[in-house]
Amino acid sequence: MAKTVAFFGLGNMGGPMAANLVKAGFQVRAFDLVPASVQQAVKDGCVAAATEKAAVEGADFIISMLPDGAIAERLYIDGAGLLDLVNPAALVIDCSTIAAASSRRIGSEGKKRNIRVVDAPVSGGVAGAQAATLAFMCGGAAADVEAAREVLKHMGANIFHAGESGAGQIAKICNNMLLAIHMIGTAEALQLGVDNGLDPKTLSSIMLKSSGCNWSLEKYNPYPGVMDNVPASRAYQGGFMVKLMQKDLGLAMGAALASHSSTPMGALANNLYNLYSHLGGDDNTGLDFSSIQRLFDAGV
Ligand code: NAD
C-alpha cells in the first residue's frame, strides 16, 4: 500500500516538492492556508486536507515547507499542535529555513512525545524543487535521517546528515552566508575591471582559470551579458530573491550572536544586502540576489 505524506506549505518550493512525491507513488495530503496553493496541489495529484488534524491522521511522514520559525513552532507546538496529533510512528521532516533554535525546540518537544523529528532545510531553489535535485541538510538522530531518505530521495539529489537537531539549519546558513560573501566579492571585482576598461567576459574567463574562481563566477555570473541562462541576463528576474538572502543572512547573524562567533564578512554582506534592498527608494527585494552587482554601478 502506498505510504501517506501530510504536506504543509505548498508554496513556490513545497508545491513542486509535493508533486514529485505524488510522481514517486506516495499518497500526499496537502494543507495550506492559501486556497490557490491547495488547488494547484490537487491538480498535481495531491488530496486536499480540510484541517491540520485530518492531514496527519495515520500519515507515515509529515513534511513542512513554511516561511519562518514562528509559523513552524505554531504549527507543531503552540497553535495547531501537530506533535500531539501525529501517529506516534510518523516521521516529521521540517524542510523550512528557520533558526536552529526553533528547529531544536520542535525536535525536543517531539522527543518528549516520542515523535521523531528531522530538520532538513534545502539548497537548490525553485528549479531544484521542480527537478527533484535539491540538497537536503539534515539535523537529527542518524537513524531518523536515514529513515527520511525514503521520501527525501524523491525530492533531491543529495542528502547530508549535518549533526544533531538544528544542525541542518546551521549548515544551511553557513553555506548561504558564504554564498552572499563570494557573490558580493565577485560583483565588486567585475566592476573594478570594467571601470578600468576591461570587458567583463574577458575578465571572467581570466578569473575562472585563476585563483579568484568561485561558484558565483562560474555558475551565476552577476554581470549582465557575460553568461546565458542566469538572472543577470534577464534583468535579474527569477532565481533566488534578495529578500530570501536577507532572511538567511539574518538567521546567520542570529546564530553568530548566540555562539559569540566573529562573522565580520557575513555582517558586511548582511549590511550590504539590507542597504541594496531599498537603494535609492527602489524595492529590490524581489530581484535575484546577484543583482547586488547594481550596488557597484547604478548604471548596470
Ligand atoms: P512561499 O511563501 O512560496 O510558501 C510558503 C507556503 O506556506 C505558503 O503557501 C503559505 O500559505 C504556507 N503556509 C504559511 N503558514 C502555513 C500554515 N500554518 N500551514 C500550512 N501552510 C502554511 O515560500 P517558499 O519560497 O516556498 O519558501 C518556503 C521555505 O523554503 C522558506 O523557509 C524559505 O526560506 C525556504 N527556501 C526557499 C527557497 C526559494 O528559492 N524560494 C530556496 C531555499 C529555501
py3Dmol code that shows the C-alpha trace and the ligand (Angstrom):
import py3Dmol

protein = """\
ATOM      1  CA  MET A   1       0.000   0.000   0.000  1.00  0.00           C
ATOM      2  CA  ALA A   2       1.201   3.500  -0.824  1.00  0.00           C
ATOM      3  CA  LYS A   3       2.657   5.378   2.123  1.00  0.00           C
ATOM      4  CA  THR A   4       0.980   8.611   3.155  1.00  0.00           C
ATOM      5  CA  VAL A   5       2.626  12.026   3.422  1.00  0.00           C
ATOM      6  CA  ALA A   6       0.951  15.021   5.095  1.00  0.00           C
ATOM      7  CA  PHE A   7       2.460  18.094   3.381  1.00  0.00           C
ATOM      8  CA  PHE A   8       2.190  21.567   4.962  1.00  0.00           C
ATOM      9  CA  GLY A   9       3.100  24.682   2.952  1.00  0.00           C
ATOM     10  CA  LEU A  10       2.629  24.224  -0.791  1.00  0.00           C
ATOM     11  CA  GLY A  11       4.188  27.479  -1.956  1.00  0.00           C
ATOM     12  CA  ASN A  12       6.956  28.061  -4.500  1.00  0.00           C
ATOM     13  CA  MET A  13       9.067  25.264  -3.014  1.00  0.00           C
ATOM     14  CA  GLY A  14       6.570  22.971  -1.300  1.00  0.00           C
ATOM     15  CA  GLY A  15       4.241  22.773  -4.318  1.00  0.00           C
ATOM     16  CA  PRO A  16       6.728  21.140  -6.697  1.00  0.00           C
ATOM     17  CA  MET A  17       8.235  19.036  -3.878  1.00  0.00           C
ATOM     18  CA  ALA A  18       4.809  17.548  -3.091  1.00  0.00           C
ATOM     19  CA  ALA A  19       4.190  16.979  -6.817  1.00  0.00           C
ATOM     20  CA  ASN A  20       7.409  14.943  -7.010  1.00  0.00           C
ATOM     21  CA  LEU A  21       6.240  12.757  -4.116  1.00  0.00           C
ATOM     22  CA  VAL A  22       2.973  12.078  -5.965  1.00  0.00           C
ATOM     23  CA  LYS A  23       5.008  11.059  -9.031  1.00  0.00           C
ATOM     24  CA  ALA A  24       7.017   8.696  -6.817  1.00  0.00           C
ATOM     25  CA  GLY A  25       3.808   6.922  -5.732  1.00  0.00           C
ATOM     26  CA  PHE A  26       3.108   8.473  -2.314  1.00  0.00           C
ATOM     27  CA  GLN A  27      -0.394   9.456  -1.295  1.00  0.00           C
ATOM     28  CA  VAL A  28       0.047  13.141  -0.469  1.00  0.00           C
ATOM     29  CA  ARG A  29      -2.392  15.126   1.669  1.00  0.00           C
ATOM     30  CA  ALA A  30      -1.944  18.857   1.123  1.00  0.00           C
ATOM     31  CA  PHE A  31      -2.617  21.565   3.703  1.00  0.00           C
ATOM     32  CA  ASP A  32      -2.000  25.275   3.106  1.00  0.00           C
ATOM     33  CA  LEU A  33      -3.719  28.458   4.267  1.00  0.00           C
ATOM     34  CA  VAL A  34      -3.864  29.776   0.685  1.00  0.00           C
ATOM     35  CA  PRO A  35      -6.648  28.051  -1.315  1.00  0.00           C
ATOM     36  CA  ALA A  36      -4.861  28.606  -4.663  1.00  0.00           C
ATOM     37  CA  SER A  37      -1.827  26.634  -3.418  1.00  0.00           C
ATOM     38  CA  VAL A  38      -4.058  23.733  -2.388  1.00  0.00           C
ATOM     39  CA  GLN A  39      -5.907  23.839  -5.735  1.00  0.00           C
ATOM     40  CA  GLN A  40      -2.607  23.614  -7.614  1.00  0.00           C
ATOM     41  CA  ALA A  41      -1.516  20.722  -5.392  1.00  0.00           C
ATOM     42  CA  VAL A  42      -4.755  18.878  -6.170  1.00  0.00           C
ATOM     43  CA  LYS A  43      -4.073  19.399  -9.903  1.00  0.00           C
ATOM     44  CA  ASP A  44      -0.673  17.813  -9.257  1.00  0.00           C
ATOM     45  CA  GLY A  45      -2.320  14.738  -7.744  1.00  0.00           C
ATOM     46  CA  CYS A  46      -2.431  15.582  -4.002  1.00  0.00           C
ATOM     47  CA  VAL A  47      -5.558  15.227  -1.885  1.00  0.00           C
ATOM     48  CA  ALA A  48      -6.733  18.411  -0.128  1.00  0.00           C
ATOM     49  CA  ALA A  49      -6.878  18.117   3.659  1.00  0.00           C
ATOM     50  CA  ALA A  50      -9.574  20.240   5.333  1.00  0.00           C
ATOM     51  CA  THR A  51      -7.747  20.569   8.659  1.00  0.00           C
ATOM     52  CA  GLU A  52      -4.281  20.022  10.073  1.00  0.00           C
ATOM     53  CA  LYS A  53      -5.673  17.087  12.075  1.00  0.00           C
ATOM     54  CA  ALA A  54      -7.213  15.438   9.014  1.00  0.00           C
ATOM     55  CA  ALA A  55      -3.907  15.820   7.152  1.00  0.00           C
ATOM     56  CA  VAL A  56      -1.794  13.987   9.748  1.00  0.00           C
ATOM     57  CA  GLU A  57      -4.230  11.255  10.808  1.00  0.00           C
ATOM     58  CA  GLY A  58      -2.397   7.955  10.247  1.00  0.00           C
ATOM     59  CA  ALA A  59       0.184   9.610   7.970  1.00  0.00           C
ATOM     60  CA  ASP A  60       3.631   7.958   7.730  1.00  0.00           C
ATOM     61  CA  PHE A  61       5.518  11.182   7.025  1.00  0.00           C
ATOM     62  CA  ILE A  62       4.782  14.804   7.983  1.00  0.00           C
ATOM     63  CA  ILE A  63       6.661  17.290   5.785  1.00  0.00           C
ATOM     64  CA  SER A  64       6.547  21.078   6.129  1.00  0.00           C
ATOM     65  CA  MET A  65       7.928  23.864   3.935  1.00  0.00           C
ATOM     66  CA  LEU A  66       6.962  27.082   5.737  1.00  0.00           C
ATOM     67  CA  PRO A  67       8.020  30.741   5.603  1.00  0.00           C
ATOM     68  CA  ASP A  68       9.519  31.134   9.094  1.00  0.00           C
ATOM     69  CA  GLY A  69      10.223  29.694  12.523  1.00  0.00           C
ATOM     70  CA  ALA A  70       7.314  31.333  14.345  1.00  0.00           C
ATOM     71  CA  ILE A  71       4.901  29.692  11.890  1.00  0.00           C
ATOM     72  CA  ALA A  72       6.651  26.323  12.208  1.00  0.00           C
ATOM     73  CA  GLU A  73       6.608  26.469  16.034  1.00  0.00           C
ATOM     74  CA  ARG A  74       2.910  27.408  15.980  1.00  0.00           C
ATOM     75  CA  LEU A  75       2.062  24.573  13.593  1.00  0.00           C
ATOM     76  CA  TYR A  76       3.921  21.899  15.551  1.00  0.00           C
ATOM     77  CA  ILE A  77       3.626  23.092  19.147  1.00  0.00           C
ATOM     78  CA  ASP A  78       1.803  26.244  20.212  1.00  0.00           C
ATOM     79  CA  GLY A  79      -1.034  26.564  17.695  1.00  0.00           C
ATOM     80  CA  ALA A  80      -2.311  23.565  15.733  1.00  0.00           C
ATOM     81  CA  GLY A  81      -0.129  21.366  17.981  1.00  0.00           C
ATOM     82  CA  LEU A  82       0.681  18.760  15.325  1.00  0.00           C
ATOM     83  CA  LEU A  83       3.122  16.965  17.614  1.00  0.00           C
ATOM     84  CA  ASP A  84       0.146  15.978  19.761  1.00  0.00           C
ATOM     85  CA  LEU A  85      -1.874  14.794  16.763  1.00  0.00           C
ATOM     86  CA  VAL A  86       0.534  12.738  14.668  1.00  0.00           C
ATOM     87  CA  ASN A  87       0.698   8.976  14.566  1.00  0.00           C
ATOM     88  CA  PRO A  88       3.494   8.017  17.050  1.00  0.00           C
ATOM     89  CA  ALA A  89       5.296   6.041  14.340  1.00  0.00           C
ATOM     90  CA  ALA A  90       5.291   9.020  11.950  1.00  0.00           C
ATOM     91  CA  LEU A  91       8.485  10.781  10.943  1.00  0.00           C
ATOM     92  CA  VAL A  92       8.337  14.602  11.000  1.00  0.00           C
ATOM     93  CA  ILE A  93      10.590  16.378   8.486  1.00  0.00           C
ATOM     94  CA  ASP A  94      10.639  20.177   8.540  1.00  0.00           C
ATOM     95  CA  CYS A  95      12.272  21.483   5.367  1.00  0.00           C
ATOM     96  CA  SER A  96      11.683  25.191   6.156  1.00  0.00           C
ATOM     97  CA  THR A  97      14.672  27.519   6.616  1.00  0.00           C
ATOM     98  CA  ILE A  98      14.291  28.681  10.224  1.00  0.00           C
ATOM     99  CA  ALA A  99      16.504  29.484  13.208  1.00  0.00           C
ATOM    100  CA  ALA A 100      18.366  26.475  14.592  1.00  0.00           C
ATOM    101  CA  ALA A 101      16.837  27.327  17.988  1.00  0.00           C
ATOM    102  CA  SER A 102      13.332  26.865  16.536  1.00  0.00           C
ATOM    103  CA  SER A 103      14.319  23.522  14.987  1.00  0.00           C
ATOM    104  CA  ARG A 104      15.856  22.390  18.294  1.00  0.00           C
ATOM    105  CA  ARG A 105      12.674  23.341  20.129  1.00  0.00           C
ATOM    106  CA  ILE A 106      10.487  21.367  17.701  1.00  0.00           C
ATOM    107  CA  GLY A 107      12.971  18.464  17.960  1.00  0.00           C
ATOM    108  CA  SER A 108      12.985  18.431  21.764  1.00  0.00           C
ATOM    109  CA  GLU A 109       9.189  18.793  22.015  1.00  0.00           C
ATOM    110  CA  GLY A 110       8.988  15.823  19.618  1.00  0.00           C
ATOM    111  CA  LYS A 111      11.368  13.825  21.806  1.00  0.00           C
ATOM    112  CA  LYS A 112       9.188  14.446  24.874  1.00  0.00           C
ATOM    113  CA  ARG A 113       6.308  12.822  22.973  1.00  0.00           C
ATOM    114  CA  ASN A 114       8.460  10.059  21.397  1.00  0.00           C
ATOM    115  CA  ILE A 115       7.957  11.598  17.949  1.00  0.00           C
ATOM    116  CA  ARG A 116      10.947  11.520  15.596  1.00  0.00           C
ATOM    117  CA  VAL A 117      11.788  14.954  14.125  1.00  0.00           C
ATOM    118  CA  VAL A 118      14.374  15.885  11.482  1.00  0.00           C
ATOM    119  CA  ASP A 119      15.212  19.416  10.313  1.00  0.00           C
ATOM    120  CA  ALA A 120      16.027  19.310   6.603  1.00  0.00           C
ATOM    121  CA  PRO A 121      16.411  22.768   5.027  1.00  0.00           C
ATOM    122  CA  VAL A 122      17.269  22.780   1.355  1.00  0.00           C
ATOM    123  CA  SER A 123      19.528  24.378  -1.196  1.00  0.00           C
ATOM    124  CA  GLY A 124      18.699  24.469  -4.888  1.00  0.00           C
ATOM    125  CA  GLY A 125      15.776  26.893  -5.151  1.00  0.00           C
ATOM    126  CA  VAL A 126      12.552  26.526  -7.096  1.00  0.00           C
ATOM    127  CA  ALA A 127      14.332  24.986 -10.100  1.00  0.00           C
ATOM    128  CA  GLY A 128      15.837  22.315  -7.824  1.00  0.00           C
ATOM    129  CA  ALA A 129      12.436  21.677  -6.227  1.00  0.00           C
ATOM    130  CA  GLN A 130      10.866  21.185  -9.669  1.00  0.00           C
ATOM    131  CA  ALA A 131      13.671  18.961 -10.964  1.00  0.00           C
ATOM    132  CA  ALA A 132      13.935  16.969  -7.696  1.00  0.00           C
ATOM    133  CA  THR A 133      17.614  17.917  -7.425  1.00  0.00           C
ATOM    134  CA  LEU A 134      17.546  19.742  -4.056  1.00  0.00           C
ATOM    135  CA  ALA A 135      20.313  19.287  -1.498  1.00  0.00           C
ATOM    136  CA  PHE A 136      18.882  18.432   1.941  1.00  0.00           C
ATOM    137  CA  MET A 137      20.954  19.373   5.003  1.00  0.00           C
ATOM    138  CA  CYS A 138      19.599  17.284   7.842  1.00  0.00           C
ATOM    139  CA  GLY A 139      19.780  17.579  11.608  1.00  0.00           C
ATOM    140  CA  GLY A 140      18.582  14.849  13.941  1.00  0.00           C
ATOM    141  CA  ALA A 141      19.386  11.316  15.054  1.00  0.00           C
ATOM    142  CA  ALA A 142      21.303   9.332  12.412  1.00  0.00           C
ATOM    143  CA  ALA A 143      18.625   6.615  12.252  1.00  0.00           C
ATOM    144  CA  ASP A 144      15.887   9.226  11.719  1.00  0.00           C
ATOM    145  CA  VAL A 145      17.820  10.946   8.924  1.00  0.00           C
ATOM    146  CA  GLU A 146      18.346   7.517   7.356  1.00  0.00           C
ATOM    147  CA  ALA A 147      14.595   6.888   7.557  1.00  0.00           C
ATOM    148  CA  ALA A 148      13.900  10.298   5.996  1.00  0.00           C
ATOM    149  CA  ARG A 149      15.780   9.239   2.851  1.00  0.00           C
ATOM    150  CA  GLU A 150      12.757   7.200   1.781  1.00  0.00           C
ATOM    151  CA  VAL A 151      10.941  10.444   0.918  1.00  0.00           C
ATOM    152  CA  LEU A 152      13.793  12.957   0.536  1.00  0.00           C
ATOM    153  CA  LYS A 153      15.420  10.955  -2.279  1.00  0.00           C
ATOM    154  CA  HIS A 154      12.378  11.673  -4.469  1.00  0.00           C
ATOM    155  CA  MET A 155      12.759  15.434  -3.999  1.00  0.00           C
ATOM    156  CA  GLY A 156      16.528  15.851  -4.043  1.00  0.00           C
ATOM    157  CA  ALA A 157      19.840  14.619  -5.379  1.00  0.00           C
ATOM    158  CA  ASN A 158      21.975  14.994  -2.235  1.00  0.00           C
ATOM    159  CA  ILE A 159      21.043  14.225   1.365  1.00  0.00           C
ATOM    160  CA  PHE A 160      23.539  15.199   4.072  1.00  0.00           C
ATOM    161  CA  HIS A 161      23.473  14.429   7.782  1.00  0.00           C
ATOM    162  CA  ALA A 162      24.990  17.556   9.377  1.00  0.00           C
ATOM    163  CA  GLY A 163      24.589  16.504  13.036  1.00  0.00           C
ATOM    164  CA  GLU A 164      22.040  16.631  15.838  1.00  0.00           C
ATOM    165  CA  SER A 165      18.746  18.556  15.847  1.00  0.00           C
ATOM    166  CA  GLY A 166      19.230  22.073  14.381  1.00  0.00           C
ATOM    167  CA  ALA A 167      22.488  21.162  12.625  1.00  0.00           C
ATOM    168  CA  GLY A 168      20.797  21.178   9.232  1.00  0.00           C
ATOM    169  CA  GLN A 169      19.851  24.824   9.779  1.00  0.00           C
ATOM    170  CA  ILE A 170      23.388  25.736  10.816  1.00  0.00           C
ATOM    171  CA  ALA A 171      24.843  24.068   7.692  1.00  0.00           C
ATOM    172  CA  LYS A 172      22.366  25.963   5.526  1.00  0.00           C
ATOM    173  CA  ILE A 173      23.141  29.415   6.972  1.00  0.00           C
ATOM    174  CA  CYS A 174      26.918  28.816   6.835  1.00  0.00           C
ATOM    175  CA  ASN A 175      26.558  27.932   3.156  1.00  0.00           C
ATOM    176  CA  ASN A 176      24.327  30.886   2.316  1.00  0.00           C
ATOM    177  CA  MET A 177      26.463  33.357   4.270  1.00  0.00           C
ATOM    178  CA  LEU A 178      29.479  32.222   2.230  1.00  0.00           C
ATOM    179  CA  LEU A 179      27.415  32.431  -0.968  1.00  0.00           C
ATOM    180  CA  ALA A 180      26.491  36.065  -0.203  1.00  0.00           C
ATOM    181  CA  ILE A 181      30.128  36.914   0.526  1.00  0.00           C
ATOM    182  CA  HIS A 182      31.511  35.449  -2.707  1.00  0.00           C
ATOM    183  CA  MET A 183      28.672  36.901  -4.767  1.00  0.00           C
ATOM    184  CA  ILE A 184      29.434  40.404  -3.450  1.00  0.00           C
ATOM    185  CA  GLY A 185      33.190  39.894  -3.911  1.00  0.00           C
ATOM    186  CA  THR A 186      32.656  38.702  -7.468  1.00  0.00           C
ATOM    187  CA  ALA A 187      30.443  41.702  -8.305  1.00  0.00           C
ATOM    188  CA  GLU A 188      32.987  44.082  -6.785  1.00  0.00           C
ATOM    189  CA  ALA A 189      35.907  42.577  -8.741  1.00  0.00           C
ATOM    190  CA  LEU A 190      33.983  42.607 -12.025  1.00  0.00           C
ATOM    191  CA  GLN A 191      33.056  46.265 -11.568  1.00  0.00           C
ATOM    192  CA  LEU A 192      36.661  47.196 -10.759  1.00  0.00           C
ATOM    193  CA  GLY A 193      37.732  45.564 -14.020  1.00  0.00           C
ATOM    194  CA  VAL A 194      35.004  47.245 -16.071  1.00  0.00           C
ATOM    195  CA  ASP A 195      35.769  50.652 -14.518  1.00  0.00           C
ATOM    196  CA  ASN A 196      39.338  50.162 -15.689  1.00  0.00           C
ATOM    197  CA  GLY A 197      38.469  49.318 -19.276  1.00  0.00           C
ATOM    198  CA  LEU A 198      38.191  45.510 -19.171  1.00  0.00           C
ATOM    199  CA  ASP A 199      35.482  43.547 -20.871  1.00  0.00           C
ATOM    200  CA  PRO A 200      33.546  41.648 -18.145  1.00  0.00           C
ATOM    201  CA  LYS A 201      33.516  38.476 -20.287  1.00  0.00           C
ATOM    202  CA  THR A 202      37.289  38.579 -20.758  1.00  0.00           C
ATOM    203  CA  LEU A 203      37.885  39.298 -17.073  1.00  0.00           C
ATOM    204  CA  SER A 204      35.519  36.475 -16.081  1.00  0.00           C
ATOM    205  CA  SER A 205      37.310  33.990 -18.347  1.00  0.00           C
ATOM    206  CA  ILE A 206      40.680  35.004 -16.807  1.00  0.00           C
ATOM    207  CA  MET A 207      39.448  34.688 -13.204  1.00  0.00           C
ATOM    208  CA  LEU A 208      37.746  31.370 -13.991  1.00  0.00           C
ATOM    209  CA  LYS A 209      41.185  29.902 -14.689  1.00  0.00           C
ATOM    210  CA  SER A 210      42.861  31.774 -11.823  1.00  0.00           C
ATOM    211  CA  SER A 211      42.681  31.775  -8.049  1.00  0.00           C
ATOM    212  CA  GLY A 212      39.614  34.037  -7.957  1.00  0.00           C
ATOM    213  CA  CYS A 213      37.445  31.259  -9.402  1.00  0.00           C
ATOM    214  CA  ASN A 214      34.338  30.585  -7.334  1.00  0.00           C
ATOM    215  CA  TRP A 215      30.749  29.327  -7.733  1.00  0.00           C
ATOM    216  CA  SER A 216      29.218  32.797  -8.286  1.00  0.00           C
ATOM    217  CA  LEU A 217      31.669  33.496 -11.100  1.00  0.00           C
ATOM    218  CA  GLU A 218      31.437  30.038 -12.629  1.00  0.00           C
ATOM    219  CA  LYS A 219      27.735  29.246 -12.417  1.00  0.00           C
ATOM    220  CA  TYR A 220      25.928  32.504 -11.690  1.00  0.00           C
ATOM    221  CA  ASN A 221      27.888  35.433 -13.133  1.00  0.00           C
ATOM    222  CA  PRO A 222      26.266  38.637 -11.781  1.00  0.00           C
ATOM    223  CA  TYR A 223      27.395  40.925 -14.638  1.00  0.00           C
ATOM    224  CA  PRO A 224      24.726  41.256 -17.371  1.00  0.00           C
ATOM    225  CA  GLY A 225      25.587  39.622 -20.678  1.00  0.00           C
ATOM    226  CA  VAL A 226      28.515  37.501 -19.509  1.00  0.00           C
ATOM    227  CA  MET A 227      26.562  34.233 -19.196  1.00  0.00           C
ATOM    228  CA  ASP A 228      23.342  32.993 -20.798  1.00  0.00           C
ATOM    229  CA  ASN A 229      20.595  31.457 -18.673  1.00  0.00           C
ATOM    230  CA  VAL A 230      21.402  33.283 -15.439  1.00  0.00           C
ATOM    231  CA  PRO A 231      19.274  36.005 -13.777  1.00  0.00           C
ATOM    232  CA  ALA A 232      21.836  38.729 -14.730  1.00  0.00           C
ATOM    233  CA  SER A 233      20.945  38.141 -18.378  1.00  0.00           C
ATOM    234  CA  ARG A 234      17.190  38.539 -17.824  1.00  0.00           C
ATOM    235  CA  ALA A 235      17.120  41.777 -15.799  1.00  0.00           C
ATOM    236  CA  TYR A 236      17.675  39.762 -12.576  1.00  0.00           C
ATOM    237  CA  GLN A 237      14.235  38.145 -12.757  1.00  0.00           C
ATOM    238  CA  GLY A 238      13.728  34.662 -11.286  1.00  0.00           C
ATOM    239  CA  GLY A 239      16.371  32.861  -9.250  1.00  0.00           C
ATOM    240  CA  PHE A 240      16.951  33.421  -5.527  1.00  0.00           C
ATOM    241  CA  MET A 241      15.375  36.650  -4.318  1.00  0.00           C
ATOM    242  CA  VAL A 242      17.206  39.351  -2.362  1.00  0.00           C
ATOM    243  CA  LYS A 243      14.600  39.070   0.409  1.00  0.00           C
ATOM    244  CA  LEU A 244      15.393  35.359   0.873  1.00  0.00           C
ATOM    245  CA  MET A 245      19.107  36.129   1.090  1.00  0.00           C
ATOM    246  CA  GLN A 246      18.313  38.850   3.653  1.00  0.00           C
ATOM    247  CA  LYS A 247      16.354  36.279   5.663  1.00  0.00           C
ATOM    248  CA  ASP A 248      19.222  33.751   5.593  1.00  0.00           C
ATOM    249  CA  LEU A 249      21.838  36.377   6.488  1.00  0.00           C
ATOM    250  CA  GLY A 250      19.612  37.500   9.375  1.00  0.00           C
ATOM    251  CA  LEU A 251      19.485  33.893  10.613  1.00  0.00           C
ATOM    252  CA  ALA A 252      23.278  33.654  10.274  1.00  0.00           C
ATOM    253  CA  MET A 253      23.718  36.843  12.316  1.00  0.00           C
ATOM    254  CA  GLY A 254      21.360  35.470  14.990  1.00  0.00           C
ATOM    255  CA  ALA A 255      23.327  32.225  15.203  1.00  0.00           C
ATOM    256  CA  ALA A 256      26.636  34.155  15.403  1.00  0.00           C
ATOM    257  CA  LEU A 257      25.273  36.251  18.253  1.00  0.00           C
ATOM    258  CA  ALA A 258      24.143  33.152  20.136  1.00  0.00           C
ATOM    259  CA  SER A 259      27.514  31.386  19.742  1.00  0.00           C
ATOM    260  CA  HIS A 260      29.680  34.547  20.154  1.00  0.00           C
ATOM    261  CA  SER A 261      31.213  33.828  16.740  1.00  0.00           C
ATOM    262  CA  SER A 262      33.040  36.524  14.804  1.00  0.00           C
ATOM    263  CA  THR A 263      31.483  36.923  11.355  1.00  0.00           C
ATOM    264  CA  PRO A 264      32.766  40.268  10.040  1.00  0.00           C
ATOM    265  CA  MET A 265      32.385  39.317   6.379  1.00  0.00           C
ATOM    266  CA  GLY A 266      28.899  37.930   6.986  1.00  0.00           C
ATOM    267  CA  ALA A 267      27.921  41.085   8.876  1.00  0.00           C
ATOM    268  CA  LEU A 268      29.164  43.235   5.998  1.00  0.00           C
ATOM    269  CA  ALA A 269      27.280  41.085   3.476  1.00  0.00           C
ATOM    270  CA  ASN A 270      24.149  41.390   5.629  1.00  0.00           C
ATOM    271  CA  ASN A 271      24.518  45.181   5.735  1.00  0.00           C
ATOM    272  CA  LEU A 272      25.197  45.468   2.008  1.00  0.00           C
ATOM    273  CA  TYR A 273      22.104  43.421   1.134  1.00  0.00           C
ATOM    274  CA  ASN A 274      19.987  45.494   3.538  1.00  0.00           C
ATOM    275  CA  LEU A 275      21.354  48.706   2.028  1.00  0.00           C
ATOM    276  CA  TYR A 276      20.815  47.438  -1.522  1.00  0.00           C
ATOM    277  CA  SER A 277      17.305  46.106  -0.829  1.00  0.00           C
ATOM    278  CA  HIS A 278      15.847  49.640  -0.950  1.00  0.00           C
ATOM    279  CA  LEU A 279      18.615  51.530  -2.692  1.00  0.00           C
ATOM    280  CA  GLY A 280      17.526  54.945  -3.987  1.00  0.00           C
ATOM    281  CA  GLY A 281      13.923  54.277  -2.955  1.00  0.00           C
ATOM    282  CA  ASP A 282      13.624  51.222  -5.262  1.00  0.00           C
ATOM    283  CA  ASP A 283      12.309  47.945  -3.910  1.00  0.00           C
ATOM    284  CA  ASN A 284      14.940  45.428  -4.995  1.00  0.00           C
ATOM    285  CA  THR A 285      13.805  42.663  -2.645  1.00  0.00           C
ATOM    286  CA  GLY A 286      12.071  40.694  -5.412  1.00  0.00           C
ATOM    287  CA  LEU A 287      15.104  40.682  -7.726  1.00  0.00           C
ATOM    288  CA  ASP A 288      17.622  37.863  -7.841  1.00  0.00           C
ATOM    289  CA  PHE A 289      20.418  38.197  -5.260  1.00  0.00           C
ATOM    290  CA  SER A 290      23.084  38.543  -7.991  1.00  0.00           C
ATOM    291  CA  SER A 291      21.571  41.984  -8.719  1.00  0.00           C
ATOM    292  CA  ILE A 292      23.802  43.246  -5.868  1.00  0.00           C
ATOM    293  CA  GLN A 293      26.049  43.983  -8.888  1.00  0.00           C
ATOM    294  CA  ARG A 294      23.952  47.157  -9.256  1.00  0.00           C
ATOM    295  CA  LEU A 295      25.223  48.441  -5.924  1.00  0.00           C
ATOM    296  CA  PHE A 296      28.624  48.946  -7.524  1.00  0.00           C
ATOM    297  CA  ASP A 297      27.416  50.782 -10.598  1.00  0.00           C
ATOM    298  CA  ALA A 298      23.994  52.399 -10.677  1.00  0.00           C
ATOM    299  CA  GLY A 299      24.219  52.232 -14.477  1.00  0.00           C
ATOM    300  CA  VAL A 300      24.229  48.395 -14.662  1.00  0.00           C
TER     301      VAL A 300
END
"""
ligand_1 = """\
44
NAD
P 6.225 30.517 -0.095
O 5.805 31.739 0.640
O 6.068 30.451 -1.572
O 5.460 29.238 0.521
C 5.175 29.053 1.882
C 3.759 28.447 1.982
O 3.482 28.144 3.357
C 2.662 29.417 1.514
O 1.876 28.781 0.513
C 1.868 29.693 2.782
O 0.490 29.913 2.564
C 2.095 28.397 3.561
N 1.783 28.479 4.975
C 2.018 29.516 5.840
N 1.580 29.181 7.066
C 1.072 27.939 6.988
C 0.458 27.055 7.918
N 0.297 27.394 9.200
N 0.042 25.852 7.487
C 0.196 25.485 6.196
N 0.765 26.278 5.262
C 1.182 27.485 5.660
O 7.747 30.267 0.325
P 8.825 29.330 -0.421
O 9.614 30.142 -1.371
O 8.155 28.075 -0.865
O 9.795 29.019 0.822
C 9.470 28.072 1.816
C 10.692 27.841 2.685
O 11.759 27.367 1.868
C 11.215 29.093 3.390
O 11.596 28.738 4.692
C 12.389 29.519 2.526
O 13.352 30.248 3.248
C 12.914 28.174 2.061
N 13.691 28.208 0.817
C 13.198 28.869 -0.275
C 13.941 28.880 -1.455
C 13.426 29.596 -2.700
O 14.193 29.760 -3.649
N 12.156 30.004 -2.737
C 15.166 28.207 -1.523
C 15.620 27.503 -0.416
C 14.864 27.513 0.757
"""
view = py3Dmol.view(width=600, height=400)
view.addModel(protein, "pdb")
view.setStyle({"model": 0}, {"cartoon": {"style": "trace"}})
view.addModel(ligand_1, "xyz")
view.setStyle({"model": 1}, {"stick": {}})
view.zoomTo()
view.show()
